[in-house]
Amino acid sequence: MTELLEIFSTPFMQRALIAAVLVGITAPAIGIYLVQRRQSLMGDGIGHVAMTGVGLGFLLSASPVWTATAVAVAGSVIMELIRWYGKTRGDIALAMLFYGGMAGGVLLINLAPTGSNANLSSYLFGSLSTVSAEDVTAICLLAGFVVLVTMGLRRQLFAVSQDEEFARVTGLPVRALNLLVAVTAAVTVTVAMRVVGLLLVSALMVVPVAAAQQISRSFTVTFVLAVTIGTAVTLAGTLTSYQYDVPPGATIVLLAIGVFVVLTLLAAPLARRRSRAGHSAERPAGDPVAAEPVKA
């Protein structure tokens, strides 16, 4: 109990826990739409581009969170434009964008007078001790934007993520909504980079959603479960990182994967039971087998 009180009374841990909660909420909240759109690796690509923004922040002596946000948003818009107009050579353009983002980040941070590869590492893999009060303020503002978009426009975003053609027929501005999803994903990446790191943030967008899908077939329930799992693993990972001095990003992602494995194992017998019940229900009323009880 004393150790727990000590953790919550430490200023840098208070900032880290606030950031962790916001990351746990926002990453799965936008991740569920990326999973529906089969763009699970989009966050990974944006993370590579955001590295240039981090390097630019050190070079200009500005907040890396805000410069990374600006570069990541610009990169997400370019990614969407490539998806619309790139056609057959779009994958090559995306690869150049991703690798160029990584190379630009490494180059700029080494050109900065106060920058080094050690500084970049804390953004790549997350670092609890480097979350400043200014970072928390920026994360709160950006997380508020993500929550407003993912909750306020959930019906429209769900419709576009499920079937773009049907959404277009119903009169929804499909391209504008797709662009909004991309921009929101970019903002989420910069929200999460101080806790999880740019190279691992995509996992926190996808794994909690995949875990929730193992036991839920409803979009709303999946959304709530994914956010709950995301918040739980980020808090648990942050506390574990402090207690045992292990990297927070890696710890959080491994905990999320652990939850996915457990829910998958629990869901398998339930799925078989539902399948047997469904087959029994489909049998004709006069079929003597239909009257037999379904075995567990």
C-alpha positions as CSV (number, residue, x, y, z in Angstrom):
1,M,0.0,0.0,0.0
2,T,2.9,2.3,0.9
3,E,4.5,1.7,-2.5
4,L,1.3,2.4,-4.3
5,L,0.9,5.7,-2.5
6,E,4.5,6.5,-3.3
7,I,3.8,5.9,-7.0
8,F,0.8,8.2,-7.1
9,S,2.6,10.9,-5.1
10,T,5.5,11.1,-7.5
11,P,5.0,14.0,-10.0
12,F,6.5,12.3,-13.1
13,M,4.4,9.2,-12.4
14,Q,1.2,11.3,-12.0
15,R,2.0,12.7,-15.5
16,A,2.8,9.3,-16.9
17,L,-0.5,7.8,-15.5
18,I,-2.6,10.6,-17.0
19,A,-0.9,10.1,-20.3
20,A,-1.4,6.3,-20.1
21,V,-5.1,6.6,-19.4
22,L,-5.6,9.0,-22.4
23,V,-3.6,6.7,-24.7
24,G,-5.6,3.7,-23.5
25,I,-8.8,5.4,-24.5
26,T,-7.8,7.1,-27.7
27,A,-5.7,4.3,-29.4
28,P,-8.5,1.6,-29.5
29,A,-11.2,4.3,-30.1
30,I,-9.7,5.1,-33.5
31,G,-8.2,1.7,-34.0
32,I,-11.6,0.0,-34.3
33,Y,-12.3,2.0,-37.5
34,L,-8.9,1.1,-38.9
35,V,-9.5,-2.5,-38.2
36,Q,-12.9,-2.3,-39.9
37,R,-11.3,-0.6,-42.9
38,R,-8.5,-3.3,-43.0
39,Q,-5.9,-0.6,-42.4
40,S,-4.4,-2.1,-39.3
41,L,-0.9,-1.1,-40.2
42,M,-1.8,2.6,-40.9
43,G,-0.7,3.6,-37.4
44,D,2.7,2.1,-38.0
45,G,3.2,4.0,-41.2
46,I,2.1,7.3,-39.6
47,G,4.5,6.6,-36.7
48,H,7.4,6.4,-39.2
49,V,6.4,9.7,-40.7
50,A,6.0,11.3,-37.3
51,M,9.7,10.7,-36.6
52,T,10.5,13.6,-38.9
53,G,8.3,15.8,-36.8
54,V,10.1,14.8,-33.6
55,G,13.5,15.6,-35.2
56,L,12.1,18.9,-36.5
57,G,11.0,19.8,-33.0
58,F,14.5,19.3,-31.6
59,L,16.0,21.2,-34.5
60,L,13.7,24.2,-34.0
61,S,13.8,24.0,-30.2
62,A,10.0,23.5,-30.2
63,S,7.7,21.0,-28.6
64,P,8.3,17.6,-30.4
65,V,4.7,16.6,-29.7
66,W,3.2,19.5,-31.7
67,T,5.8,19.3,-34.5
68,A,5.2,15.5,-34.7
69,T,1.4,16.2,-34.8
70,A,1.8,18.6,-37.7
71,V,4.1,16.3,-39.7
72,A,1.9,13.2,-38.9
73,V,-1.3,15.0,-40.0
74,A,0.4,16.1,-43.3
75,G,1.7,12.5,-43.8
76,S,-1.8,11.0,-43.2
77,V,-3.3,13.4,-45.8
78,I,-0.7,12.4,-48.3
79,M,-1.3,8.7,-47.5
80,E,-5.0,9.2,-48.2
81,L,-4.3,11.0,-51.5
82,I,-2.0,8.2,-52.5
83,R,-4.8,5.7,-51.7
84,W,-7.2,7.6,-53.8
85,Y,-5.0,8.3,-56.8
86,G,-1.9,6.1,-56.5
87,K,-3.4,3.0,-58.2
88,T,-0.8,0.4,-59.0
89,R,2.2,2.4,-57.9
90,G,0.7,3.5,-54.6
91,D,2.5,1.0,-52.5
92,I,5.9,2.2,-53.8
93,A,5.0,5.8,-52.9
94,L,3.8,4.8,-49.4
95,A,7.1,2.9,-48.8
96,M,9.1,5.9,-49.8
97,L,7.0,8.1,-47.5
98,F,7.5,5.7,-44.5
99,Y,11.2,5.2,-45.0
100,G,11.7,8.9,-45.8
101,G,10.0,9.8,-42.5
102,M,12.3,7.5,-40.5
103,A,15.4,8.8,-42.3
104,G,14.4,12.4,-41.9
105,G,13.8,12.0,-38.2
106,V,17.2,10.4,-37.6
107,L,19.0,13.1,-39.7
108,L,17.2,16.1,-38.2
109,I,17.6,15.0,-34.6
110,N,21.3,14.6,-35.1
111,L,21.6,18.0,-36.7
112,A,19.8,19.6,-33.7
113,P,22.2,21.1,-31.1
114,T,20.4,19.4,-28.2
115,G,19.3,16.3,-30.0
116,S,20.8,12.8,-30.0
117,N,19.8,9.2,-30.8
118,A,19.1,8.8,-27.1
119,N,16.4,11.5,-27.3
120,L,14.9,9.8,-30.3
121,S,14.8,6.4,-28.6
122,S,12.4,7.8,-25.9
123,Y,10.0,8.7,-28.6
124,L,10.4,5.4,-30.5
125,F,9.8,3.1,-27.6
126,G,8.2,5.4,-24.9
127,S,9.6,6.8,-21.7
128,L,7.8,7.5,-18.4
129,S,10.4,9.8,-16.9
130,T,10.4,12.2,-19.9
131,V,6.7,13.0,-19.9
132,S,6.6,16.7,-19.0
133,A,3.8,19.0,-17.9
134,E,3.7,20.5,-21.3
135,D,3.5,17.1,-22.9
136,V,0.5,16.3,-20.7
137,T,-1.3,19.5,-21.7
138,A,-0.7,18.7,-25.4
139,I,-1.8,15.1,-24.9
140,C,-5.0,16.2,-23.2
141,L,-5.9,18.6,-26.0
142,L,-5.2,16.1,-28.7
143,A,-6.9,13.2,-26.9
144,G,-10.0,15.5,-26.5
145,F,-10.1,15.9,-30.3
146,V,-9.8,12.1,-30.9
147,V,-12.6,11.3,-28.4
148,L,-14.9,14.0,-30.0
149,V,-14.4,12.6,-33.5
150,T,-14.6,8.9,-32.6
151,M,-17.7,9.3,-30.4
152,G,-19.5,12.2,-32.0
153,L,-19.3,10.7,-35.6
154,R,-19.3,7.0,-34.7
155,R,-22.4,6.2,-36.9
156,Q,-21.0,8.0,-39.9
157,L,-17.5,6.6,-39.5
158,F,-18.9,3.1,-38.9
159,A,-20.9,3.3,-42.1
160,V,-17.9,4.4,-44.2
161,S,-15.7,1.8,-42.6
162,Q,-18.2,-1.0,-43.4
163,D,-19.1,-0.2,-46.9
164,E,-17.9,3.0,-48.7
165,E,-20.2,2.5,-51.7
166,F,-23.3,2.2,-49.6
167,A,-22.3,5.2,-47.5
168,R,-21.8,7.2,-50.6
169,V,-25.2,6.2,-51.9
170,T,-26.8,7.4,-48.6
171,G,-25.2,10.8,-49.1
172,L,-22.3,10.7,-46.7
173,P,-19.2,12.7,-47.6
174,V,-17.1,9.5,-47.9
175,R,-13.8,11.2,-48.8
176,A,-14.0,13.8,-46.1
177,L,-14.8,11.1,-43.5
178,N,-11.9,8.9,-44.7
179,L,-9.6,11.9,-44.5
180,L,-10.9,12.6,-41.0
181,V,-10.1,9.0,-39.9
182,A,-6.6,9.4,-41.3
183,V,-6.0,12.7,-39.5
184,T,-7.5,11.3,-36.2
185,A,-5.2,8.3,-36.5
186,A,-2.2,10.7,-36.9
187,V,-3.2,12.7,-33.9
188,T,-3.6,9.5,-31.9
189,V,0.0,8.4,-32.8
190,T,1.4,11.6,-31.4
191,V,-0.8,11.2,-28.3
192,A,0.6,7.8,-27.7
193,M,4.3,8.3,-28.6
194,R,5.4,9.4,-25.1
195,V,4.0,6.3,-23.4
196,V,4.1,3.5,-26.0
197,G,6.5,4.9,-28.6
198,L,6.1,5.5,-32.3
199,L,7.1,2.0,-33.3
200,L,4.6,0.3,-31.0
201,V,1.6,2.6,-31.1
202,S,0.0,0.7,-34.0
203,A,-0.2,-2.4,-31.8
204,L,-2.2,-0.6,-29.1
205,M,-4.6,0.6,-31.9
206,V,-5.2,-2.9,-33.1
207,V,-4.6,-5.6,-30.4
208,P,-7.3,-4.4,-27.9
209,V,-9.8,-4.2,-30.8
210,A,-8.9,-7.7,-31.9
211,A,-9.1,-9.0,-28.4
212,A,-12.6,-7.5,-27.9
213,Q,-13.8,-9.0,-31.2
214,Q,-13.1,-12.5,-29.8
215,I,-16.0,-12.2,-27.4
216,S,-18.3,-9.6,-29.0
217,R,-20.1,-9.3,-32.3
218,S,-21.7,-5.9,-31.6
219,F,-19.8,-2.7,-32.7
220,T,-20.8,-0.8,-29.6
221,V,-19.8,-3.6,-27.2
222,T,-16.6,-4.1,-29.1
223,F,-15.8,-0.4,-28.9
224,V,-16.4,-0.3,-25.1
225,L,-14.5,-3.5,-24.5
226,A,-11.5,-2.4,-26.6
227,V,-11.3,1.0,-24.8
228,T,-11.5,-0.9,-21.4
229,I,-8.8,-3.3,-22.4
230,G,-6.6,-0.5,-23.8
231,T,-6.9,1.5,-20.6
232,A,-6.3,-1.5,-18.4
233,V,-3.1,-2.6,-20.2
234,T,-1.7,0.9,-20.4
235,L,-2.2,1.5,-16.6
236,A,-0.9,-2.0,-15.8
237,G,2.1,-1.6,-18.1
238,T,3.0,1.9,-16.8
239,L,2.9,0.6,-13.2
240,T,4.9,-2.5,-14.1
241,S,7.5,-0.4,-15.9
242,Y,7.9,1.8,-12.8
243,Q,8.1,-1.2,-10.4
244,Y,10.6,-3.3,-12.4
245,D,12.4,-0.7,-14.6
246,V,11.3,-2.2,-17.9
247,P,10.4,-0.4,-21.1
248,P,6.8,0.9,-20.9
249,G,5.9,0.5,-24.5
250,A,7.0,-3.1,-24.8
251,T,5.4,-4.0,-21.5
252,I,2.0,-2.5,-22.5
253,V,2.0,-4.2,-25.9
254,L,2.9,-7.6,-24.4
255,L,0.1,-7.2,-21.9
256,A,-2.3,-6.4,-24.6
257,I,-1.2,-9.5,-26.6
258,G,-1.6,-11.6,-23.4
259,V,-5.2,-10.4,-23.0
260,F,-5.8,-11.2,-26.7
261,V,-4.5,-14.8,-26.2
262,V,-6.6,-15.3,-23.0
263,L,-9.8,-14.0,-24.6
264,T,-9.2,-16.2,-27.7
265,L,-8.8,-19.3,-25.6
266,L,-12.0,-18.4,-23.7
267,A,-13.9,-17.6,-26.9
268,A,-13.2,-20.9,-28.7
269,P,-15.5,-23.1,-26.5
270,L,-18.2,-20.4,-26.6
271,A,-18.0,-20.3,-30.4
272,R,-18.3,-24.1,-30.7
273,R,-21.3,-24.0,-28.3
274,R,-23.0,-21.3,-30.3
275,S,-22.3,-23.3,-33.5
276,R,-23.9,-26.4,-32.1
277,A,-26.9,-24.5,-30.9
278,G,-27.3,-22.9,-34.3
279,H,-27.2,-26.2,-36.1
280,S,-29.8,-27.6,-33.7
281,A,-32.1,-24.7,-34.2
282,E,-31.9,-25.1,-38.0
283,R,-33.2,-28.7,-37.9
284,P,-36.9,-29.3,-38.8
285,A,-39.3,-29.4,-35.9
286,G,-40.2,-33.0,-36.6
287,D,-36.6,-34.2,-36.6
288,P,-36.0,-36.4,-33.5
289,V,-32.5,-35.1,-33.2
290,A,-33.8,-31.5,-32.8
291,A,-35.4,-32.6,-29.5
292,E,-32.2,-33.8,-28.1
293,P,-30.4,-31.4,-25.7
294,V,-27.3,-29.7,-26.9
295,K,-24.2,-31.0,-25.2
296,A,-21.9,-28.6,-23.5
